[in-house]
Amino acid sequence: MVIFPPAAGAIEGRLRLGIVGARVGGTFALLIRRQTRVSRGVKGMLVTGITATTLLTSVATASAQNFFEALFGRMGSPPGPVPDANFTARDRQQLANPPYRQAWIAPAYRRQIVRYHRKEAPGTILVDTDARYVYLVLPEGKAIRYGAIVGEDAQAWSGVATVGRKEEWPGWTPTEGERRRLGPLPSYVEGGAANPMGARALYLYVSGQDTLYRIHGTNQPGWIGHAISSGCIRLTNEDVIDLYSRVKMGAIVVVLGPKQGAAHTASANAF
């Protein structure tokens, strides 16, 4: 076995310690050793105490968080608008800070692809007023489903129409019926995020005549899934932009009235 000699610095340190011990006596040297042990013990206790405090604080915080989540569910940031590749520059500008409160939309009313069980041709729009859904029929038994606001009782329209006109950020001219029901209204409102027509409008025509019913956006997204409109079908601005980009002029629109919705129009199996 090879034994390496101690370094010169270590030897010098030992010699100095020996000289001090020799000068003041063995008792002092013993005291120094005991103080050193005590200092190390205190240091260990402090480190252990800090570690224990940190651990207890973490456990207490986690326990409080778990208790809160058990009562109220996991907290999460409210969902923002659905990202949409079809946004124009004006869409992004209008919807960056809309003059209305963004709303939480129930998962069932968020845009999604579902299995579609009816027989309408691809490209057809179907409105199920009972269920508050708008479907855009796709090939192979699929459809895009959008949550909607539909007409109040006695205000809803049903029938078969075509898309006779499409418009981005349409203006709004209140009808006489809306004036009677809603009270004083301006004669015309320019298009924009504050306009009840929202970001897009599909105008429904029958035999070449405007029915005065539309599928359009809304500045009241919190009412998606309810029947509060004057008869028109409203989608969130993000969803109506998506629908508008996919629908062709002349597309068939089937609006099912109350109690006309099929029991199994679609199943929400996403692809």
Helices and strands as residue ranges (DSSP letters): H 8-24, H 26-72, H 89-96, G 107-109, E 112-116, E 125-128, E 133-138, E 142-147, E 150-151, E 159-168, H 176-182, E 200-206, E 209-216, G 221-223, E 227-229, E 233-234, H 237-246, E 252-256, E 266-267
